[in-house]
Amino acid sequence: MITVLAIGGAGALVEEFSRNDVMVVESAIRDEGTSVHYLPPGRRVDFDPDEVQRIVSGLGQHGISARTGITWTTDADFRETHARVERRRAEGCAAAEMEAASLAAVCQFRGVKYAHVLYSGDALHGEFWSERAWTTSTRRGQLLEAAIALRMQ
């Protein structure tokens, strides 16, 4: 079976998801337009728990601490209003990004194992958006190296 591992940055919806923290997605809120073409309508898409734990453990073996969590996938820029952020936080979301639910839906439809790793970038949980200089983070490179090593195991 083919395994796909996506790595990307995400906006933090909670203070506990600090800049450069790492989260392996266990579930994604479906607030985008792609997943409905591959899965029946639903509020969220769940990820394979065994694969999630394999990735968390593998990252730990490479010196990268990772938590598991729920993300909010939205495919529209500037959709993260205060009210929406609060609603997603109430649903347990720690992050917001633009790909996880879509990629998970396609992979489930095609019978492909899939996991998604996010590192925390900008912050959406405060009164004002905080860029937190996340585009200069070295975390993406570290995660890429770990992902390549995990793929070789």
C-alpha positions in Angstrom: 0.0 0.0 0.0 1.2 3.5 -0.8 1.7 5.9 2.1 1.4 9.6 1.7 2.7 12.0 4.3 2.0 15.7 4.0 3.9 18.3 5.9 2.8 21.9 6.2 2.4 25.0 8.2 -0.8 25.9 10.1 -2.4 28.8 11.9 -2.6 28.2 15.7 -6.2 28.4 17.1 -5.1 27.8 20.6 -2.2 29.3 22.6 -0.9 25.8 23.5 0.0 25.3 19.8 3.1 27.6 20.0 5.3 28.6 17.1 7.1 25.6 15.6 5.1 23.1 17.7 4.2 19.9 15.8 0.9 18.2 15.5 0.0 15.0 13.7 -3.6 15.4 12.5 -6.1 12.9 13.9 -9.1 14.5 12.4 -10.0 17.5 10.2 -13.1 19.6 10.1 -14.3 19.7 6.5 -14.9 23.3 5.6 -13.6 23.2 2.1 -15.0 22.2 -1.3 -13.0 19.1 -2.4 -13.7 16.4 0.2 -17.4 16.2 -0.7 -16.4 14.9 -4.2 -14.6 11.9 -2.6 -16.4 11.1 0.6 -20.1 11.2 1.6 -21.0 14.5 3.2 -19.9 14.8 6.9 -18.5 17.3 9.4 -15.1 15.8 9.7 -12.7 13.2 8.2 -10.8 11.0 10.6 -7.3 9.7 10.0 -6.0 6.2 10.6 -5.2 6.1 14.3 -2.4 3.5 13.8 -0.7 5.6 11.1 -1.1 8.7 13.4 0.6 6.9 16.2 3.3 5.6 13.9 4.2 9.1 12.8 4.1 10.5 16.3 6.5 7.7 17.5 8.7 8.1 14.4 9.0 11.9 14.9 9.9 11.3 18.5 12.7 8.9 17.4 14.1 11.8 15.4 14.0 14.2 18.3 10.8 16.0 17.3 8.1 16.1 19.9 4.6 15.9 18.4 1.1 16.0 19.7 -2.1 14.8 18.0 -5.0 17.0 17.3 -7.9 18.3 15.2 -7.5 20.8 12.5 -9.9 23.0 10.6 -9.5 22.8 6.8 -10.8 25.8 5.0 -9.9 26.7 1.4 -10.8 30.4 1.5 -8.3 33.1 2.5 -9.3 35.4 5.4 -12.2 33.1 6.5 -10.8 32.9 10.0 -13.1 35.5 11.7 -13.1 35.8 15.5 -16.5 34.0 15.5 -15.4 31.1 13.3 -12.2 30.7 15.3 -14.2 30.4 18.5 -16.6 27.9 16.9 -13.7 25.7 15.7 -12.0 26.0 19.1 -15.3 24.8 20.7 -15.1 21.8 18.3 -11.6 21.0 19.6 -9.5 22.4 16.7 -6.0 23.5 17.6 -5.0 24.5 14.0 -6.3 25.9 10.7 -4.9 25.0 7.3 -6.0 24.5 3.7 -5.3 20.9 2.7 -5.7 18.2 5.3 -9.4 17.3 4.8 -9.1 17.4 1.0 -6.0 15.2 0.8 -7.4 12.8 3.4 -10.6 12.4 1.4 -8.8 11.7 -1.8 -6.5 9.2 -0.1 -9.4 7.4 1.6 -11.3 7.3 -1.7 -8.2 5.8 -3.5 -7.3 3.4 -0.7 -4.0 5.1 0.1 -2.6 5.4 3.7 -2.3 9.0 4.6 -1.0 11.2 7.5 -0.6 14.9 7.8 1.9 16.7 10.0 1.5 20.4 10.8 3.9 22.8 12.4 2.5 25.9 14.1 3.1 29.2 12.3 1.0 32.3 12.6 -1.5 32.7 15.5 -5.2 33.2 15.0 -6.3 32.9 18.6 -5.6 36.4 19.9 -7.4 39.7 19.4 -5.2 40.4 16.4 -3.5 38.1 13.9 0.2 37.4 14.7 2.5 36.4 11.8 5.1 35.2 14.3 7.8 35.2 11.5 6.7 31.6 10.7 7.9 31.8 7.1 11.5 31.9 8.4 11.1 28.7 10.5 13.5 25.8 10.1 10.8 23.4 11.3 9.7 22.5 7.7 13.2 21.3 6.8 13.5 19.2 10.1 10.1 17.6 9.4 11.1 16.8 5.8 14.2 15.1 6.9 12.3 13.1 9.5 9.6 12.2 7.0 12.2 10.8 4.6 13.8 8.8 7.3 10.3 7.5 8.4 9.6 6.5 4.8 12.8 4.4 4.7 11.8 2.4 7.8 
